[in-house]
Amino acid sequence: MARIGVLTSGGDSPGMNAAVRAIVRFGIDRGMEVYGISRGYEGLIDGEIEKMERRSVGDILQRGGTILKTARSKRFMTEEGQERAVRNLETFRIDALVVIGGNGSYAGALELSKRGVPVICLPGTIDNDLGYTDYTIGFDTAVNTVLDAITRIRDTSSAHERTTVIEVMGRHCGDIAIYSGLAGGAEYVLIPEVEPDLNDISLKILEGVNKGRLHSIIINAEGSMYPSDVLVENLSERTGREVKLVVLSYLQRGGSPTLQDRLLATECGAKAVELIDNGIYNKAIGTVGGEIMGFDLEEALKQENCFDRRLYDAIGVLSK
Ligand code: F6P
């Protein structure tokens, strides 16, 4: 009987629980034993490993966060940490490990695979910054949370005829900013991938005022060229108008996963079990054009994440 381990690692994302549930239940359905590892690679190093049953994952499908808990493990970046992790997997006789996380977690899984541990990775991050997959688990929920915030902020911004800068997550990737900016009707979106023109933004705000626009919404991805407080100060100086700042921060990471994230998580979990059952390892699971597929892990990690220029440009046209 195959024994598989599962852990969640890095920043949590809505849908991680749905993925764990799918792995446990599809795994048991195929006659496997499934072991949950707590606190990501930290728990793997410390041997925090427990057998899971179908009931262990009851009532979690709709919950954000991760019942397995998560961590960013510095110890796992060391030789000693990785050796201890491998030893624990051997002690628990785990045949394959499923890692749910973002690119840092994938890099960790790749190290384990080089030490002979069969691994499968699932894209669990709100950032949508893994180039090989169209979407990551948690992105859709996070963007919907941002959209809800934009709608609320727009009400009060209009009432006060203000400009509001809304900071969203995305250290290296502007997807949350682009998608929420487009769907939320933002006037301008600043992303790490494109150098913004502050003059342009100020002109847009002032032109809007002249045309009778009651508010301006500027979305700033946290990794853009301008820290949000600097941006706010700069825009208010250039326009001579009041500019407020809202930092959404961890609000974006919590909450019940949307339909899209639950489906993606469940399908990726099922695929992971299917691959392991067929003896196929060292794959990163993702979705391309709606199809759930397994990609070579090392190749998947190398794939550059390209932002969607078409969507980015559309924001400029729509907000003219
Ligand atoms: O999960 C990815 C992410 O949300 C980034 O966008 C953000 O910069 C980071 O996590 C912050 O995570 P933490 O403060 O928990 O390390």
Boltz pocket constraint, residues with backbone or C-beta under 6 A from the ligand:
constraints:
  - pocket:
      binder: B
      contacts: [[A, 10], [A, 11], [A, 12], [A, 72], [A, 125], [A, 126], [A, 127], [A, 169], [A, 170], [A, 171], [A, 222], [A, 253]]
      max_distance: 6.0
